[in-house]
Amino acid sequence: MTKSNMKKNGKLLSAVLWNLGKLERIRFWYMASRVDARVLNSLNVFLHSIASMIILGTAAHLTSWSLIFPSLGPTIFLIFYAPSSAMSAPRNTIAAHVAGAFIGWACFQVLLFMDPSAASLPHTALPRIITASIALGFCGILMSLSGIVHPPAASTTLVAGLGMINSPMTVAFMTMALILLCMLAWTMHWLSGIKYPAWAPFDNSQGPLIHTKLGKLTLSGPSDKDRVKDVAARLASRQRLK
């Protein structure tokens, strides 16, 4: 195939994708103007979850790679339910899952080093439960301090900490599945005219929201530190807001 033909085919493919995207955006916003927003969002979550799982499942079937794992389910839901949330961004999704898997796997390897017979123990055995608990704690610390938060990654850590992820190759397959999922999500959101980050979140200042007896607290940035200290001091001394 000549360079000119490749260029011509590339332009044709780009035009086809653009028009498909335009049709999807018209369909999406036509429904948005006539259907309750929650119903429309639920329908999108339903359709996109099915589509992404079928694509990932087909890829896993054709390649015999371990591209499907339990915590992929909540990740898919989060990405399509709240695409603008920092928790749904590809960076947070991929990095948190991979870190969680390695933390859980490493903790389980330490358990095997200390007691090789632990591999034959059931998942409900006390040594395995303690190992998984420690792994989950480390995952929570890492996500909280780094700000790279993706709740389903805690499930990955728990699964790995219980010994269900038995090699770094499994983590590699998980990473491939997550990259493919994020690419699919970006494409599906783009077709609907919804912004979804290519990597880092649009707004990474989203922190935990804590309700106290003295009001709401957010822990999203340095500006909230004084507020947190003030409320903490009042709660400790049982004072009330004026």
Secondary structure, 3 states (H helix, E strand, C coil): CCHHHHHHHHHHHHHHHHHHHHHHHHHHHHHHCCCCHHHHHHHHHHHHHHHHHHHHHHHHHHHCCCCCCCCHHHHHHHHHHCCCCHHHCHHHHHHHHHHHHHHHHHHHHHHHHHCHHHHHCCCCCHHHHHHHHHHHHHHHHHHHHHCCCCCHHHHHHHHHHCCCCCCHHHHHHHHHHHHHHHHHHHHHHHHCCCCCCCCCCCCCCCCCEEEECCEEEECCCHHHHHHHHHHHHHHHCCCCCC
